[in-house]
Amino acid sequence: YRKIDHFSKNFVPQMYTIHPKTGDVKPFNTSAPRVKDWDAYHYQLTMSHRLTWERLLDKKHLVHIMFGQDYQINRNRNFQAYNWGFYTNDLQELDALKDQTNAEATGTSNRDRLNSFYNRLAYTFKDKYLFESTFRYDGSSRFKKSNQWTFYPSVLLGWRIDQEDFFNVRHIDGLKLRGSIGKMGNQAVPMYSYKSTVNISTDYNYSFGGEAAGGAAVSQIIDDEIRWESTTAYNIGIDLIAFNNKLSVTGEYFYKRTKDILRTISIPSHIGGLSGPSTNIGVVDNKGYELIVSYQDKIGDFRYGVNGNISYVKNEIVDLQGEMRISGNTVLKEGYPINSYYLYQANGYFQSKDEIRDAQAVYGTKNKLRPGYLKYVNQNDDYLINQDDKIAVGNPIPKYTYAFGVNLGYKDFTLEAQFQGVQGVDVYPTGNIVFPFQNGAGATMDWATDSWTPDNRNSKYPLLTTYTDAGENFIPSTHWLRDASYLRLKNIQLSYNFPKIITDKMNLSRMMIYISGQNLLTISDFKLWDPEISSTINHLSEYPSLKTISCGINISF
């Protein structure tokens, strides 16, 4: 706090912040001391009802019927008031500074309701033919009354082929074919998104009769016809069990179409500086397959087992009503995955001044370019590289997700290991993490050893410069896009169970010692940060997964 030598009505203590490195002193946003009083109220009520009937008829027909209803309401209310500018920390009441104009009171309230009715009907005949249907009727207060309720059905069919009289295949213990069609919904939009909000602020004050008058304005465009987002999913699969339950195989193909996707969109800034509405946009498809396999067996005292799974998904925007929606370095565009990267296409480096002079089109002006600067592809063959030359590229959603593991055992020893990984996913690093000399930082070893020079023309990075000196090199381009695929040893553990002859002497039912490790090995070309972190991260602010080695003993009495 600033030292106070005297008090007056118009003088209050002021708080300052000091930069620890530069010593710069700046005033804090409010004066101090400060007194604040608040009250918050949160109320949640959930009511659930189930009615279930199940009966086996004539030892052939198994019938299961269920009806249910869920009702959930959330209410929130808060109030707070504060006053600042007291002359001493001993004053703790808001009214102790009633002659000042620093007091402020705020408060909000909201109510959110979700009501659901649903039923399930399941029927099995001779444990061969399976039928199940569910019906949901959901209502949400996040939409206006005419759009609050919607109906979601689903149907599943199954056939136990192994139970048929004609099926007699050696080593096959179980074989089931199944398929399903179902519809589900999503109501994840902010509350009251369908209503206009009028804001009162000094930013909207206007002059009336030569004096300032208070104003109010709507700051966001709304779509009052928003409704439930819906996804229709189609699935067909097969389950196989063989070799006395040693082998298990599950294979599935799925296709999901999502319509009326709820999303907040941006609008041009010239439309009154308003923020965009939450609305229903577009159609998105997800197609793919999943395969799960496991096998386990033993030879004498030696036990072994392997397991693995892999899934592939193709995400594609099918319909966006012919529009393209850009947000920063990402884009929504028909025919591409959601949030594809929207970048200039880099095409190597300028190797000489003559190449710069002869270039048909460049980004920026030719007199600023130097050998070692990035070149960009002119997509429309005009004489200027600008926003029209950006392309949708990359995939922020992994195409392949997989995992596999092994467990080995000999007598009382057991070794278990589990690997996981993704393939076909891209990230776009920005800021200090890739650009040298940003915000007072230095250059990484890669920049220092593998940037362009006349003797290193096929380098990883362009000519070593600062961002301000060569902004042309650091515009959003495919040069900075990175493949974040990885394979990781997620867990490994070696354990030993003491034999019963030892635990009995110690009056124990079980004793085991172990040593284990997590995240000990990662194989990836991506080195900037932990590749397991979400692909939407483009900085170092996220805490990485830790490598952990632990050992211990488990004792049961």
C-alpha positions in Angstrom: 0.0 0.0 0.0 1.0 3.6 -0.6 2.1 5.4 2.6 -0.7 7.7 3.9 0.3 10.9 5.7 -3.2 12.4 6.0 -6.8 11.6 5.3 -9.5 13.5 3.5 -12.8 12.7 1.9 -11.3 12.7 -1.6 -8.2 10.7 -0.8 -8.2 6.9 -0.3 -5.4 4.3 -0.1 -4.4 2.9 -3.5 -2.9 -0.6 -4.1 -0.1 -1.0 -6.6 1.5 -4.0 -8.3 5.2 -4.2 -9.1 6.7 -6.4 -11.9 9.2 -8.7 -10.2 11.7 -8.4 -13.1 11.4 -4.9 -14.6 10.3 -3.1 -11.4 7.4 -1.4 -13.3 4.8 0.0 -10.9 1.1 0.0 -11.9 -2.0 0.9 -10.0 -4.3 -2.0 -9.1 -7.8 -2.0 -10.6 -9.5 -1.0 -7.3 -8.4 0.9 -4.2 -8.1 -0.9 -0.9 -9.0 -1.8 1.8 -12.2 -3.4 0.6 -15.2 -4.9 2.3 -17.4 -7.5 0.6 -20.5 -9.3 1.7 -22.2 -12.0 -0.3 -24.9 -14.7 -0.1 -25.2 -17.7 -2.5 -28.0 -20.2 -2.8 -27.9 -23.4 -4.8 -30.8 -25.8 -5.0 -31.0 -29.1 -6.8 -33.9 -31.5 -6.8 -33.9 -34.8 -8.6 -36.8 -37.2 -8.7 -36.6 -40.6 -10.3 -39.3 -43.3 -10.6 -38.9 -46.9 -12.0 -41.5 -49.5 -12.6 -40.2 -52.9 -13.8 -41.9 -56.2 -14.7 -40.1 -59.3 -15.9 -41.4 -62.8 -16.5 -40.3 -66.1 -18.1 -43.2 -67.7 -19.9 -43.3 -71.4 -20.9 -39.5 -71.5 -20.4 -39.2 -69.9 -23.9 -40.3 -66.3 -23.7 -38.4 -63.9 -21.5 -40.2 -60.5 -21.3 -38.9 -57.4 -19.6 -40.8 -54.1 -19.4 -39.7 -50.9 -17.7 -41.2 -47.5 -17.4 -39.4 -44.6 -15.9 -39.4 -40.9 -15.3 -36.7 -38.4 -14.2 -37.2 -34.8 -13.2 -34.3 -32.5 -12.4 -34.4 -28.9 -11.4 -31.5 -26.6 -10.6 -31.9 -23.2 -9.1 -29.1 -20.7 -8.4 -29.2 -17.3 -6.8 -26.5 -15.1 -5.6 -26.1 -11.6 -4.2 -23.0 -9.6 -3.3 -22.2 -6.1 -2.3 -18.9 -4.4 -1.8 -17.4 -1.0 -0.9 -13.8 0.1 -1.2 -11.6 2.9 -0.2 -11.6 2.6 3.7 -9.0 4.4 5.6 -8.1 1.5 7.8 -8.4 -2.3 7.8 -10.4 -2.2 11.1 -13.6 -1.1 9.4 -15.6 -4.1 8.3 -19.1 -2.8 7.6 -20.3 -1.7 4.2 -22.0 1.4 5.6 -18.8 2.7 7.2 -18.0 4.4 3.9 -21.6 5.5 3.0 -20.5 9.0 2.0 -18.3 7.6 -0.8 -19.6 6.5 -4.2 -17.6 3.3 -4.4 -20.4 0.9 -3.3 -21.8 -1.7 -5.7 -24.3 -4.4 -5.5 -24.9 -7.3 -7.9 -27.1 -10.4 -8.1 -28.2 -13.1 -10.4 -30.6 -16.0 -10.4 -31.5 -18.8 -12.8 -33.6 -22.0 -13.1 -32.8 -25.0 -15.2 -35.2 -27.9 -15.6 -35.0 -31.3 -17.4 -37.8 -33.7 -17.5 -37.7 -37.2 -19.1 -40.1 -40.1 -19.6 -38.8 -43.4 -21.0 -39.5 -47.1 -21.3 -37.7 -50.2 -22.3 -39.2 -53.4 -23.8 -37.0 -56.5 -24.1 -38.0 -59.9 -25.4 -35.9 -63.1 -25.8 -37.1 -66.3 -27.4 -35.3 -69.5 -26.5 -32.2 -67.4 -25.8 -31.7 -67.2 -29.6 -33.6 -64.2 -30.8 -33.2 -60.9 -28.9 -35.3 -57.8 -29.2 -35.0 -54.5 -27.3 -36.6 -51.1 -27.8 -36.4 -47.9 -25.8 -38.4 -44.7 -26.1 -37.6 -41.4 -24.5 -39.5 -38.2 -24.4 -37.3 -35.4 -23.1 -38.1 -31.8 -22.3 -35.7 -29.0 -21.5 -36.2 -25.5 -20.2 -33.2 -24.3 -22.3 -35.5 -23.9 -25.3 -38.7 -22.0 -25.8 -42.0 -23.9 -25.1 -42.7 -24.9 -28.7 -39.2 -26.5 -28.9 -38.8 -28.0 -25.4 -40.0 -31.6 -26.0 -38.6 -34.2 -28.4 -38.9 -38.0 -28.9 -36.0 -40.4 -29.1 -36.6 -44.1 -30.1 -34.1 -46.9 -30.5 -34.3 -50.6 -31.5 -31.8 -53.5 -31.0 -31.9 -56.9 -32.6 -29.7 -59.9 -31.8 -29.3 -63.5 -33.0 -27.5 -66.2 -31.1 -26.4 -68.2 -34.0 -24.6 -70.7 -31.8 -27.9 -71.7 -30.2 -29.4 -72.9 -33.5 -29.8 -76.6 -34.1 -28.0 -76.4 -37.4 -24.9 -74.8 -35.9 -22.3 -77.3 -35.0 -18.9 -75.8 -35.5 -15.9 -77.2 -33.6 -14.1 -74.9 -31.2 -16.8 -72.1 -31.5 -18.4 -71.6 -28.1 -20.5 -68.5 -28.8 -21.5 -66.6 -31.9 -23.9 -63.6 -31.9 -24.9 -61.2 -34.6 -26.5 -57.9 -33.5 -27.6 -54.6 -34.9 -29.2 -51.4 -33.6 -30.7 -48.1 -34.6 -31.1 -45.4 -32.1 -31.6 -41.7 -31.7 -30.3 -39.5 -28.8 -30.3 -35.8 -28.0 -28.2 -33.0 -26.7 -29.4 -29.8 -25.0 -26.0 -28.3 -24.1 -26.5 -24.6 -24.7 -26.3 -21.8 -22.1 -29.5 -21.2 -20.2 -31.8 -18.5 -21.8 -29.9 -18.7 -25.1 -33.3 -18.2 -26.9 -33.9 -14.9 -25.2 -32.5 -11.5 -25.8 -30.5 -10.0 -22.9 -30.5 -6.2 -22.4 -27.4 -4.9 -20.8 -27.2 -1.7 -18.9 -23.7 -0.1 -18.9 -21.9 3.2 -19.0 -20.6 2.0 -22.4 -24.1 2.6 -23.8 -24.6 6.1 -22.3 -25.6 8.8 -24.7 -26.0 12.6 -24.7 -29.5 14.0 -24.2 -30.1 17.7 -23.7 -26.4 18.3 -23.3 -26.2 15.8 -20.4 -25.1 12.2 -20.3 -28.1 9.8 -20.0 -28.0 6.1 -19.1 -28.3 3.7 -21.9 -29.0 0.0 -22.5 -28.5 -2.3 -25.5 -28.7 -5.8 -26.7 -25.1 -7.1 -27.1 -25.8 -10.5 -28.6 -27.9 -11.7 -31.5 -30.1 -14.6 -30.5 -31.9 -17.4 -32.3 -35.2 -18.0 -30.6 -35.9 -21.1 -32.7 -33.0 -23.2 -31.3 -33.9 -26.8 -30.5 -32.5 -30.1 -29.5 -29.4 -31.4 -31.3 -30.0 -35.0 -32.4 -27.7 -37.9 -33.3 -29.0 -41.1 -35.1 -26.6 -44.0 -34.7 -26.5 -47.2 -36.8 -24.5 -50.2 -35.5 -23.9 -53.7 -36.6 -21.6 -56.1 -34.8 -20.5 -59.7 -34.2 -19.4 -61.4 -31.0 -17.3 -64.6 -31.1 -16.1 -66.8 -28.3 -13.9 -69.8 -29.2 -11.5 -72.5 -27.9 -13.1 -73.1 -24.6 -13.5 -69.3 -23.9 -9.9 -68.7 -24.5 -10.4 -66.4 -27.5 -12.9 -63.5 -27.5 -13.5 -61.3 -30.6 -15.8 -58.3 -30.9 -16.2 -56.4 -34.2 -18.4 -53.4 -34.9 -19.2 -51.0 -37.7 -20.9 -47.8 -36.8 -22.4 -44.8 -38.5 -23.6 -41.7 -36.7 -25.3 -38.7 -38.2 -25.6 -35.6 -36.0 -28.1 -32.9 -37.1 -29.0 -29.5 -35.8 -25.7 -29.2 -34.0 -25.8 -26.7 -31.2 -22.9 -24.2 -31.5 -22.2 -20.5 -30.9 -21.3 -18.9 -34.2 -19.4 -15.7 -35.0 -20.8 -12.9 -37.1 -19.0 -10.1 -39.0 -17.9 -7.2 -36.7 -19.6 -4.6 -38.9 -23.0 -5.9 -37.6 -23.0 -3.5 -34.7 -20.2 -5.2 -32.9 -22.6 -7.9 -31.6 -21.6 -11.4 -30.5 -23.1 -14.4 -32.4 -25.9 -16.6 -31.3 -26.1 -20.2 -30.1 -27.9 -21.9 -33.0 -28.5 -25.2 -34.8 -26.1 -25.6 -37.7 -25.2 -28.3 -40.1 -25.0 -32.1 -40.4 -21.9 -34.1 -39.3 -21.1 -37.8 -40.0 -18.9 -40.1 -38.0 -18.2 -43.5 -39.6 -15.9 -46.2 -38.5 -15.2 -49.5 -36.9 -13.9 -51.1 -33.7 -12.2 -54.4 -33.1 -11.5 -55.9 -29.7 -9.5 -59.2 -29.4 -8.3 -61.1 -26.3 -6.7 -64.5 -25.8 -5.6 -66.3 -22.7 -4.2 -69.7 -21.9 -1.7 -71.6 -19.8 1.0 -74.2 -20.3 1.8 -76.0 -17.0 2.8 -73.3 -14.5 3.1 -70.7 -17.2 0.2 -68.4 -17.9 -0.1 -65.9 -20.7 -2.6 -63.6 -22.2 -2.8 -60.8 -24.9 -5.4 -58.2 -25.6 -5.9 -55.4 -28.1 -8.4 -53.0 -29.5 -8.4 -50.6 -32.4 -11.0 -48.1 -33.6 -11.1 -46.0 -36.7 -13.4 -42.9 -37.2 -13.9 -40.6 -40.1 -15.4 -37.3 -39.0 -16.9 -35.1 -41.8 -19.1 -32.1 -42.1 -21.8 -33.1 -44.6 -23.9 -30.0 -44.7 -23.3 -26.4 -43.6 -25.8 -24.8 -45.9 -23.0 -23.9 -48.3 -21.3 -21.7 -45.7 -17.8 -21.8 -44.3 -17.3 -20.7 -40.7 -13.8 -19.5 -39.6 -12.7 -19.1 -36.0 -9.0 -18.2 -35.6 -6.9 -20.9 -37.2 -9.8 -23.4 -37.5 -12.7 -23.7 -39.9 -16.0 -25.5 -40.4 -16.2 -26.5 -44.0 -18.3 -29.1 -45.9 -16.3 -32.2 -46.7 -13.7 -31.7 -43.9 -13.5 -32.7 -40.2 -14.9 -30.4 -37.6 -12.4 -27.6 -36.6 -10.0 -28.4 -39.4 -7.0 -26.1 -39.5 -7.3 -23.1 -41.8 -3.8 -22.2 -42.9 -1.7 -21.0 -45.7 0.1 -23.8 -47.6 3.8 -23.5 -47.0 6.1 -24.5 -49.9 9.7 -24.5 -48.7 12.0 -21.5 -48.4 13.2 -18.7 -50.8 16.8 -19.8 -51.6 18.0 -16.6 -53.2 17.1 -12.9 -53.9 16.5 -13.8 -57.6 13.8 -16.3 -56.6 12.1 -13.6 -54.5 12.3 -11.2 -57.4 10.8 -13.7 -59.9 8.0 -14.9 -57.7 4.6 -14.3 -59.2 2.9 -13.6 -55.8 4.3 -13.4 -52.2 2.9 -12.7 -48.8 3.7 -9.1 -47.9 6.1 -7.1 -50.0 9.1 -8.4 -51.9 11.5 -5.7 -50.6 11.0 -7.1 -47.0 11.7 -10.8 -47.9 15.1 -12.4 -47.5 16.5 -15.8 -48.5 15.4 -18.3 -45.9 11.9 -16.9 -45.6 8.9 -19.2 -46.1 7.2 -19.4 -49.4 3.4 -19.9 -49.7 1.2 -21.5 -52.4 -1.0 -19.1 -54.4 -4.2 -21.2 -54.6 -6.1 -19.0 -57.0 -3.3 -17.9 -59.4 -3.8 -14.2 -58.9 -1.0 -11.8 -58.0 -1.6 -11.6 -54.3 -1.4 -14.1 -51.4 -4.1 -13.3 -48.9 -6.9 -14.9 -46.9 -8.4 -16.3 -50.1 -5.4 -18.6 -50.4 -5.9 -20.4 -47.1 -6.9 -24.1 -47.1 -8.6 -26.5 -44.8 -6.0 -29.1 -43.7 -5.1 -31.5 -41.0 -7.2 -33.5 -38.6 -7.7 -32.5 -34.9 -9.6 -35.8 -34.3 -7.5 -39.0 -34.2 -8.3 -41.3 -37.0 -7.1 -44.4 -35.2 -7.2 -45.0 -31.4 -5.7 -48.3 -30.2 -4.4 -50.1 -27.2 -2.8 -53.5 -26.6 -1.5 -55.4 -23.6 0.2 -58.6 -22.4 0.1 -60.4 -19.1 2.5 -63.2 -18.3 2.7 -65.4 -15.2 4.8 -68.1 -13.8 3.9 -69.7 -10.5 3.6 -66.7 -8.1 5.2 -64.1 -10.5 3.0 -61.9 -12.7 4.1 -59.3 -15.3 1.5 -57.0 -16.9 1.9 -54.3 -19.4 -0.5 -52.0 -21.3 0.2 -49.8 -24.3 -2.0 -47.1 -25.8 -1.7 -44.7 -28.8 -3.4 -42.6 -31.5 -2.6 -42.2 -35.1 -3.6 -39.5 -37.6 -4.0 -36.4 -35.4 -2.6 -33.0 -36.0 -1.9 -30.1 -33.6 -0.9 -26.5 -34.3 1.6 -25.1 -31.8 1.8 -21.3 -31.5 3.5 -18.5 -29.5 6.6 -19.0 -27.4 6.6 -22.7 -28.0 7.6 -22.4 -31.6 8.5 -18.8 -32.3 11.9 -17.6 -31.1 12.5 -14.6 -28.9 8.8 -14.2 -28.0 7.9 -12.3 -24.8 11.6 -12.1 -23.7 12.2 -15.8 -24.2 15.2 -17.2 -26.1 15.5 -19.7 -29.0 15.2 -23.4 -28.6 18.1 -25.7 -29.4 16.2 -26.8 -32.6 16.1 -23.2 -33.8 19.8 -22.6 -32.9 21.0 -25.8 -34.7 18.5 -26.4 -37.5 17.3 -23.0 -38.9 18.0 -21.9 -42.5 21.5 -20.8 -43.5 23.2 -20.8 -46.9 24.9 -24.0 -45.8 21.7 -25.5 -44.4 19.0 -25.0 -47.0 16.8 -27.9 -46.2 16.4 -27.0 -42.5 13.6 -27.7 -40.2 13.0 -23.9 -39.5 13.3 -20.8 -41.6 15.9 -18.0 -41.1 16.4 -17.3 -37.4 14.7 -13.9 -36.7 12.4 -12.4 -34.2 8.6 -12.4 -34.8 8.5 -8.6 -35.3 11.4 -8.6 -37.8 9.9 -11.4 -40.0 6.2 -11.7 -39.3 5.9 -13.2 -42.8 7.4 -16.4 -41.5 5.0 -16.8 -38.6 1.6 -16.4 -40.2 -0.7 -19.5 -39.8 0.7 -22.0 -42.2 1.1 -25.7 -42.7 4.8 -25.3 -41.9 3.9 -25.3 -38.2 1.4 -28.1 -38.3 2.6 -31.1 -36.4 1.6 -34.8 -36.4 0.9 -35.7 -32.8 0.6 -39.5 -33.2 2.1 -41.5 -30.4 2.5 -44.9 -28.8 2.9 -45.0 -25.0 3.7 -47.7 -22.4 0.9 -46.6 -20.1 1.3 -49.1 -17.3 3.7 -52.0 -16.4 3.8 -54.0 -13.2 5.8 -56.9 -11.9 4.4 -58.6 -8.8 5.0 -61.6 -6.6 2.4 -63.4 -4.5 3.9 -65.1 -1.4 3.0 -68.8 -1.3 0.4 -69.9 1.2 2.9 -71.8 3.3 4.6 -68.4 4.1 1.4 -66.4 4.7 -0.1 -69.0 7.0 2.9 -68.8 9.2 2.5 -65.0 9.4 -1.3 -65.3 10.0 -2.0 -63.6 6.8 -4.6 -64.5 4.1 -2.5 -62.8 1.3 0.7 -60.9 0.8 2.0 -59.4 -2.5 4.9 -57.2 -3.3 5.1 -55.2 -6.6 6.9 -52.6 -8.6 5.1 -50.6 -11.2 5.6 -47.8 -13.6 3.3 -45.4 -15.5 4.1 -43.4 -18.7 7.7 -44.8 -18.8 8.0 -44.9 -22.5 6.6 -42.7 -25.3 7.3 -43.2 -29.0 6.4 -40.1 -31.0 7.9 -37.6 -33.5 6.1 -34.9 -31.6 8.5 -33.5 -28.9 7.1 -30.1 -28.0 4.8 -31.3 -25.2 3.0 -34.4 -24.0 1.2 -35.7 -27.1 -1.5 -37.4 -24.9 -2.8 -33.9 -24.1 -5.9 -32.8 -26.1 -5.1 -31.9 -29.6 -6.8 -28.5 -29.1 -4.0 -27.4 -26.8 -1.3 -25.2 -28.5 0.8 -24.1 -25.6 2.6 -25.3 -22.5 0.0 -24.3 -19.9 -1.2 -27.8 -19.5 0.4 -30.1 -16.9 1.9 -33.1 -18.6 1.4 -36.8 -17.7 4.0 -37.8 -15.1 6.4 -40.7 -15.3 5.9 -42.6 -12.1 7.7 -45.5 -10.6 6.3 -47.0 -7.4 6.7 -50.1 -5.3 4.7 -51.5 -2.4 3.3 -54.4 -0.5 -0.3 -55.5 -0.2 -1.3 -57.4 2.9 -4.7 -59.0 3.7 -5.4 -60.4 7.1 
